[in-house]
């Protein structure tokens, strides 16, 4: 079991946590958002939170429809006069230089999950470590705005990016172009349906990335329930992944243990080389660790 936290973010910082909220810096702007796992008291006084934040997200009441069909919290951003609706941040690792647009969505997300930065590094290194004579084909399922896709592409992979929301695909394309990259294959489709098709085609990938929600809907109303379908999805992925391929899986569902991922890995990827599994977290200025999901990953050994 390993705890994983990003270490190289210049454009992101977790300022404070507590009272079921978090105060974060994205670039030059500080945002205040709900955080269900911040069960403790805040380190900073409420007046300082109010003074520091440029934008504050509040949930709508349950009676007004607090959750959309995909399970995301719905609400409203309260902006100070100097807060834009959109802005950019950068992330750098070795020769990887990413630029990503952020925006204030109605579901409290802003376009990136900063705790994933260490996985971006891992994906970048995993592609570079694979045999040069092998084509590097990477499949990114539930790919959102594409941080992991950009990392794989920056390392030279042929990337297929799958998401069920057309607007998110457009957002990802903006990030690709701003990062000076090109050639990602964009697919608007249900991730499970696409994976089934690829299995029937006997497709093969040198890397697979999965970031599934607890539940959601595909573009044609397909229903996704993590607890019922993740085992089957990983079975399909085990047929698509080359023997020396890498895999990165993230789960955000509250209450799930990383031991579940170890069991799934042993069942579907028994020959995985030194798989890592554990929790993702970030640390605020008071050294409080905020848990942000569980992960599983494994990659081929480094080239000699």
N, C-alpha and C positions, 0 to 999 in steps of 0.2 A: 504494500500500500504506500503510495507516494503522494505528497501534497505538492501541487503545481501552481506557481504564480508567475506572472510576467515580470521581467526585470529590466526591460529596455525601453519603456514608454517615456518619451519626452513630452508628448502631446496629451497624455492622460495621467490623472492622479485621483485616487480616492481620498477625499479630504476628511470626511467624518461619516460615522454610521450610528444608527440607534433609533429607537422609537418607530421601528418599521419603515425607516427611510434611509437614503444615502445621499451624500453631497459629493459630487464629482466634478473634476475639471477636465473638459475636452478642449484642448487648445487654450484659448484665452477666456473661455466662458465656463461658468460654474452652474451646474444643473442640480436640482433637487427632485428626487424621484422616489416612489414607493419601493420598499425592499422587504418582502415578507420574512426574510431570515434574520433581519437585524432586530433581535428580540431585546437587546440591552438598552441602557440609557445612552444618550448622546454624550460625547466628550465636550463639545462646544455648546454654549448656551443658545437657546432658541433665537435670541436677538441677533446673534452672529450669523446663524444660518440665513435669517431673513435679509441681513445686510449683504452677505457674500453672494448669494445666488442671483444669477441673471434670469433664470427661468425655473418655474416651479410647476410640477405636474400634480394635479389632483384628480382622483377618481370621480366618475359620476356615480350617483347612488344606484344601488341594485334595481330599484324601481324604474330607473331610467335606462336600464340595460347596461350593467357594468361590464359584461363580458360579450365579446363578439363570438361567432360560431367557432373560431379557431382557438378560443380560450384566452386571448390576450386581454389585458386590462384596458378598458376604454375610459377616456377622461379628457382633460383639458389642460393646456399649458398656459400659465400666467407669465407674461413676459415683461421685463423692464424695458424702458425705451431704447436702450442701446443693444438689445438682444436681437440678432437676425433669425429668420426662419431656417436658413441654411448657411453652412460654413464648411471649411475643409480642415482636416488634420493629416499628419504624415506619420509614417512608421518606417524605421530603418533597421536592417539586420544584415550584416556582411555586405553583399552586393545587391541586396533586395531593398528597393526604395518604393514604398507604396504611398499613394495619396488617396484619401477616401472622403467623400462628401457626407456630412452629417445633416440631419434634418429632424425637426420636432414632429413626430407622428402622433396620431390620436391614440396610439396604443402604448405610449410611454417610451418606446424604443427610439433610438436616434441614428441607427444605421450600422453600428458595430457593437460587438461584445468584447470589450478590451481584455478580459481575462483569457481570450483565445490567442493572444499574441505569442505565447510560448509554443502553442500548437502550430502557428504559422511558421515559426522558426524550424520546428520539427519537420513540417512538410517540405519546406525549402531544402533542408539538409537531406531528407530521405530521397527526394528526386535526384539530387546530385550524387548520392551514394550508390544509385542503381547502376548496373553494368551499362557501359556506353553503347554497346552494340544492340541493346534492347530499346525499342520505342517506348517512350515514357508516356503512357496514356493514363490520365487521372480522372476519376469520376467523383464529382462533388454533389451529394444528394441533400435536399433541404438547404440549399446553398445560400439563401438570403442575399446580402449585398456583396458577397464574394471575397472577403478577406482571405479565406483559404484557397479559393480559386486563383487569386492574384499571386499568392505565395508559390503555388505549384507552377504557374505560368512563368513567374520570374526566374525559376530554376530551369526552365526550358521544357516543361511538360506540355503535352497536347491535352487540354482540359475540356471536359464536358461538364457544364454547370446546369443543374436541374433545380427549378423552383416552380411552384404552382401559381405564383403571382406575377403577372406580366409587368406591372409597375416596378417590382423589385428587380426583375431582370434588366429593365432600363437603367435603374440606379446602379446596378453592378457594371453595366457597360460604361457608364460615366466614370466609375472608379478605375476601370481598366485603362481607358483612354487617358485619364489624368495621371496614371502611373507610368505612362509611356509604353504600355503593353498592347498586344493585339492578338487576334486569332482564337480567343476562347469561343467554344461552341455553346450557344445559349439554347436551352430547351425549356419551354413552358409546359410542364406536364406533372402529373402525380408521380412522386418519387418511386413508390412501390410498383405502380403500373410500368414505368419505364424500366425498372430493374428486371421485372418479369420478362419484358420484351428482349432485353439484352441477354438474358439467360437463354431464351429460346434461340437467339442468333448465335450462341456460343461465343459471345464477345469476351475479351480479356482485357484487364486493366492492371497496370503496375502500381496503382494506388487508388484507394477508395476512402472518401471522407463523408461522414454522416453526422448531421446535427439535427435530429428529429425533435419536433415538439411533443408535448404530452398527448395532444390531440389536435386534429386539424382537418381541413377540407382541401381536396384537389380542385383543379380548374373545372371539372365536370361534376363536382359534388362528391367525389370519392372521399370516404371517411377513413381517417387515420386514428388509431388508438394504440399508443405506444406499448402498453402492457400486453396487448393481445397480438401485436404484429411485429414487434422488434425481433423475436426469435426467428420468424419466417424470413424477414428481410435480411438478417445476417446469414441465414442459410443460402439465400440467393447470392449474397455478396461473396460467400466462400467459393461459389462456383465461378464467379467473375474474376476473382483476384488471382494473379499469377503467383506461383510458389515463392518467388523472392520479392513479392510486393509489400507495400506498407498499408496500414489502415489506421485511421483516426476516428473515434466515435465519442461524441459528447451527448450527455443527457442532463436536462435541467429540471426534471420532475422532482418536486419536493418529496423527501422521504425514501428515495431509492438509494440503496447501498452500492458502493463500488464493487462489492463482492459479487453482485449480480453480473457485472460486466466480466469479472474473472471467470465465472461459470459459463457465460455465453461464449467467451473466447476459447475456453477449453473444449467446448462442445463443437464449435464451428471452425475453429482455427487451431487444431491441436499441434500443428507444427510451427506455430508462430515463434519467432526468435525473441526471447526475453521480453515478453509483453509487459507494458507498464499500465497500471490502473490506480485510480485514487480520486482525490478531490481537487477541484480548481478553487482558488481563492484569490482575493486581493486584500492588501493591508492598508488601513487608513493611517493618518498621521499619529494617532495615539497607539499604534501597533496592534489594533484590533483586527483580527482576521475575519473577513466576510466570506463564507462559503458560497460558491456560485455554480455548483453542479459537479458531476462526476465524469470521468473520462477513461477511455481505453485506447492504447496505441501500441503499435509495433512496427518495426521497419527492418529492412535488410542490413546486414553487417556492412561496415565501411569497406570500400575498396582498398586493397593493399597497394 
